[in-house]
Amino acid sequence: MKNKDPNLIAIGRHFKKLRQEQRMSQEDIAHKADLNFSYYGKIERGEQNPSILICLKIAWALEKKLPEIFPFI
């Protein structure tokens, strides 16, 4: 198995934390962001490199501004 990029892992963990704070499931976020559920799961696990447009959709679904979902950058 290919090693996961530590930056993608960090992004995925942060998305998961924000999602759990909202008490939403992966299915809820994926539906609200108009994403495939399995694709969103891969983002949280650091297996997928989301584009900036996907990140904007996730931010909208989490009711956050883009800088709020990337505070560590």
C-alpha positions in Angstrom: 0.0 0.0 0.0 1.2 3.5 -0.9 2.1 5.8 2.0 -0.4 8.5 2.6 0.7 12.1 2.4 0.9 13.6 5.9 -0.8 16.8 4.7 -3.8 14.9 3.3 -4.0 13.0 6.6 -4.0 16.3 8.5 -6.7 17.8 6.3 -8.9 14.7 6.6 -8.6 14.6 10.3 -9.5 18.3 10.6 -12.5 17.8 8.3 -13.6 14.8 10.5 -13.2 16.9 13.7 -15.3 19.7 12.3 -17.9 17.3 11.0 -18.2 15.6 14.4 -18.4 19.0 16.2 -21.5 19.6 14.0 -22.8 16.1 14.9 -23.1 15.2 11.3 -22.4 11.9 9.6 -20.2 11.4 6.6 -23.4 10.8 4.6 -24.8 14.1 5.8 -21.8 16.1 4.7 -21.5 14.3 1.4 -25.1 14.9 0.6 -25.0 18.5 1.6 -21.8 19.1 -0.3 -23.2 17.2 -3.3 -20.3 14.7 -3.1 -20.2 10.9 -3.4 -20.2 9.4 0.1 -17.3 7.1 -0.6 -15.3 10.0 -2.1 -15.8 12.1 1.1 -14.8 9.1 3.2 -11.5 8.9 1.3 -10.9 12.6 1.9 -11.3 12.1 5.7 -8.9 9.1 5.6 -6.3 11.1 3.7 -6.6 8.8 0.7 -7.9 11.5 -1.7 -6.5 14.9 -2.6 -9.5 17.2 -2.8 -9.5 20.2 -5.2 -10.1 23.7 -3.9 -13.6 23.5 -5.3 -14.3 20.4 -3.3 -12.9 22.0 -0.2 -15.2 25.0 -0.8 -18.2 22.6 -1.1 -17.2 20.9 2.2 -16.7 24.3 3.9 -20.2 25.3 2.8 -21.6 22.0 4.0 -19.9 22.6 7.4 -21.1 26.2 7.4 -17.5 27.4 7.7 -15.5 29.8 5.7 -12.5 28.4 3.8 -9.9 29.8 6.2 -11.8 28.1 9.1 -11.3 24.7 7.6 -7.5 25.3 7.0 -6.4 27.0 10.2 -3.1 25.2 10.2 -2.0 26.6 6.9 
